[in-house]
Amino acid sequence: MPNSVLPHLSLHLMRMGFRHLGPFVPHIAGYWACRLWFATRRSPIPAREDPWRNQARIDRIDSAGRPLARYQWGAAEAPGILLVHGWNGRGLQLGAFAAPLVDAGFRVVAFDAPGHGDSPGNSTHIFDYAQAIQRVAEHSGPLAGAIAHSFGVPAVARALLQGLSLPRLIAIAAPADAEFLVQRFAQHLDIPESVIAAMRARIERRFGMDIFVRLSTEAMLAGQRIPGLIIHDRDDRDVPATHAERLRHTWRDAHVIYTEGLGHNRILRDPTVIAAATAFLQA
């Protein structure tokens, strides 16, 4: 069966299973929903990323006994900027930032999170993600700042609570709260509320009853005194632009730039966005 058809068929079957069988066996369906919540998938790599990969110094570093793929551009002695991709993404998705930042005098560091890109595994969670960020930072010298995209933003926020030090942070297309992510997950797979409740119960037993409150991006950044730049597209269909204002309201040392017509991912390759990010990190 063609690869382009199989994912759609699998998604259709999962939706049917959750919708029609889930209400009768919510605990069993909740188990599978929980497995899918932590599961990652890799999308095809576009040709536009080839030059960014070819120009990078690529190696692997250890995080909790697992290797992480790391990419670096620029002089080894230059101050570092860490690039953090989102869920089901990869470090090279932010590769368009590399050359402009190197030209501005920075060293640029990207990596593939556990279960993403060239790093092994097929599942992860935010604590694992945050630990990986810390390990990359420890192995990559002094950092002058970070640029994070989508789920990468709450992962960085969690890493900050775990001891990561950053002089500046740029948050692109960031979700403001974990509850939104749960609802989007349920809508995408057509999961009934009884199954979501069972999934929540499993996650809360593992990580604590208030896990979805504690891992709200706006809550994690509320106490941080880090100069920040929030960039969000008004036409983002994955994370509505209202999330940017919510973050700005609680993250007092940040300001917002809105774009239009770029969506959730193309914003990472827009020259105006890259120029604004570079200028902020140079300030």
C-alpha positions in Angstrom: 0.0 0.0 0.0 1.4 3.5 -0.9 2.9 5.3 2.1 0.7 8.3 1.4 -2.5 6.2 1.9 -1.5 4.1 4.9 -1.3 6.9 7.4 -4.7 8.2 6.4 -6.2 4.7 6.6 -4.6 4.2 10.1 -6.0 7.5 11.3 -9.4 6.6 10.0 -9.4 3.3 11.8 -8.2 4.8 15.0 -11.0 7.4 14.9 -13.6 4.7 14.2 -12.3 2.6 17.1 -12.3 5.5 19.6 -15.6 6.8 18.5 -17.6 3.5 18.3 -15.8 1.3 20.8 -14.3 3.8 23.3 -17.5 4.6 25.2 -18.0 0.8 25.9 -14.5 0.1 27.1 -13.1 3.5 28.2 -10.3 2.2 30.4 -8.9 0.0 27.6 -9.4 2.8 25.1 -7.8 5.2 27.6 -4.7 3.0 27.7 -4.3 3.2 23.9 -5.0 6.9 23.9 -2.3 7.3 26.5 0.1 5.4 24.3 -0.7 7.6 21.4 -0.4 10.8 23.5 3.3 10.0 24.1 4.0 8.6 20.7 6.1 10.5 18.1 6.2 10.2 14.3 8.6 11.3 11.7 7.5 13.1 8.6 9.4 13.1 5.3 12.4 15.5 5.2 12.1 18.2 2.5 15.0 18.9 0.2 15.2 22.5 1.4 16.8 21.2 4.6 19.7 19.5 2.8 22.0 22.6 2.6 21.4 23.2 6.3 22.4 19.7 7.1 25.4 19.7 4.8 26.7 22.9 6.3 26.4 21.7 9.9 28.8 19.9 12.2 26.9 16.8 13.3 27.6 14.7 16.3 25.7 12.9 19.1 25.6 13.5 22.8 24.2 11.4 25.6 20.9 12.1 27.4 19.8 9.6 30.0 21.6 6.8 28.2 20.2 7.7 24.8 22.1 9.5 22.0 20.8 12.8 20.7 21.6 14.1 17.2 23.2 17.6 17.5 23.9 20.1 14.7 26.2 23.1 15.0 27.0 26.0 12.8 29.5 28.9 13.3 32.7 29.4 15.3 33.2 27.2 18.3 34.2 30.1 20.5 31.1 32.3 19.6 28.2 32.7 22.0 25.6 30.0 21.4 21.9 30.2 20.3 19.9 27.0 21.0 17.2 26.0 18.5 14.4 23.9 19.9 11.9 22.2 17.6 8.3 21.2 18.3 6.5 17.9 18.7 7.0 15.6 15.7 9.6 18.1 14.4 13.4 18.0 14.1 16.2 20.4 14.7 16.8 21.2 11.0 13.3 22.6 10.7 14.8 25.8 12.2 17.8 25.6 10.0 16.9 28.9 8.2 18.0 30.7 11.3 21.5 29.3 11.2 23.3 31.4 8.5 21.8 34.8 9.6 22.7 34.1 13.3 26.2 33.0 12.3 26.7 36.2 10.3 25.6 38.1 13.4 28.4 36.5 15.4 26.7 33.6 17.0 27.2 29.9 17.1 24.0 28.0 16.4 23.1 24.7 18.0 20.1 22.5 17.1 19.2 18.9 18.1 16.7 16.2 17.6 14.7 15.5 20.7 14.2 11.9 21.9 12.0 10.1 19.5 12.4 12.8 16.8 14.6 13.1 13.7 17.8 11.2 13.9 17.5 10.6 17.6 16.3 7.1 18.5 13.0 6.2 20.0 9.3 6.5 19.2 7.9 8.2 22.2 8.8 10.9 24.7 7.3 13.4 27.2 7.9 16.9 28.4 10.3 16.0 31.3 12.3 13.8 28.9 12.3 16.7 26.4 13.4 19.2 29.0 16.2 16.9 30.2 17.4 16.7 26.6 17.5 20.5 26.3 19.6 20.7 29.5 22.0 18.1 28.3 22.5 19.8 24.9 23.0 23.1 26.7 25.6 21.6 29.1 27.5 20.2 26.1 27.3 23.2 23.9 29.1 25.9 25.9 27.7 29.3 27.1 24.3 30.2 25.5 23.3 33.7 24.6 19.7 32.6 24.1 17.2 30.2 22.6 14.6 30.1 19.8 11.9 27.5 20.4 8.9 26.5 18.3 5.5 25.2 19.3 5.9 22.4 21.9 9.5 23.3 22.1 8.5 26.4 24.1 6.8 24.6 27.1 9.8 22.1 26.9 12.2 25.0 27.3 10.0 26.5 30.1 10.2 23.2 31.9 14.0 23.1 31.5 14.2 26.6 33.0 12.4 25.3 36.1 14.9 22.4 36.2 17.9 24.8 36.2 18.5 25.8 32.6 19.9 29.3 32.4 19.1 31.5 29.4 19.7 35.3 28.9 17.0 35.6 26.2 14.2 33.4 24.8 12.2 33.6 21.6 8.9 31.7 21.6 7.4 31.0 18.2 3.8 29.7 17.7 3.7 28.5 21.4 0.7 26.9 23.1 -0.2 28.7 26.3 -1.6 25.8 28.2 -1.5 22.0 28.3 -5.3 21.7 28.4 -5.4 23.1 24.8 -3.1 20.3 23.7 -5.4 17.7 25.3 -8.4 19.1 23.5 -6.6 19.3 20.1 -5.5 15.7 20.6 -9.0 14.5 21.4 -10.5 16.4 18.4 -7.8 15.1 16.0 -8.5 11.4 16.9 -12.3 11.9 17.6 -11.8 10.6 21.1 -14.9 10.8 23.4 -14.7 12.5 26.8 -15.0 9.2 28.7 -11.8 7.9 27.0 -10.0 11.2 27.5 -10.9 11.1 31.2 -9.3 7.6 31.4 -6.3 8.8 29.6 -5.9 11.8 32.0 -6.2 9.5 35.0 -3.3 7.3 33.7 -1.1 10.4 33.1 -2.0 11.9 36.5 -1.1 8.6 38.2 2.3 8.8 36.6 3.1 12.5 36.9 0.8 13.9 39.6 -2.8 15.1 39.8 -2.0 18.7 38.8 0.2 17.8 35.9 -1.8 19.6 33.2 -1.9 22.8 35.4 1.8 22.6 36.3 2.8 22.2 32.7 0.9 25.2 31.4 3.4 27.3 29.4 2.0 30.5 30.8 2.3 29.2 34.4 5.9 28.0 33.9 7.0 31.3 32.4 5.1 33.5 34.8 7.9 33.7 37.3 10.7 33.9 34.8 12.6 37.2 34.5 14.0 36.5 31.1 13.7 39.0 28.2 11.4 37.4 25.7 10.1 37.8 22.2 6.8 36.0 21.3 6.2 35.6 17.6 2.9 34.2 16.3 1.0 34.2 13.1 -2.6 35.4 13.1 -3.5 32.6 10.6 -1.9 29.8 12.6 -4.4 26.9 12.4 -2.6 24.7 14.9 -2.2 27.1 17.8 -4.5 30.2 17.6 -2.9 33.6 17.9 -4.8 34.3 21.1 -2.2 32.1 22.9 0.4 34.7 22.2 -1.5 37.4 24.1 -2.1 35.0 27.0 1.7 34.3 27.2 2.5 38.0 27.1 0.1 38.7 29.9 1.9 36.4 32.3 5.4 36.6 30.9 6.0 40.3 31.9 9.4 40.6 30.3 8.2 39.6 26.8 6.7 41.5 23.9 4.8 40.1 20.9 5.2 40.3 17.1 2.3 39.1 15.0 2.7 38.0 11.4 0.0 37.1 8.8 -0.2 34.4 6.2 2.6 32.2 7.5 0.8 29.6 9.5 2.4 27.4 12.1 5.5 26.1 10.3 6.3 28.5 7.4 6.9 31.2 10.0 10.2 29.4 10.7 11.5 30.3 7.2 10.3 33.8 6.9 13.1 36.4 6.4 11.3 39.1 8.4 10.8 36.7 11.3 14.4 35.6 11.2 15.6 39.2 11.0 13.5 40.2 14.0 14.7 37.2 16.0 18.4 38.0 15.2 17.9 41.7 16.1 16.4 40.7 19.5 19.2 38.4 20.3 21.8 41.0 19.4 20.2 43.7 21.5 
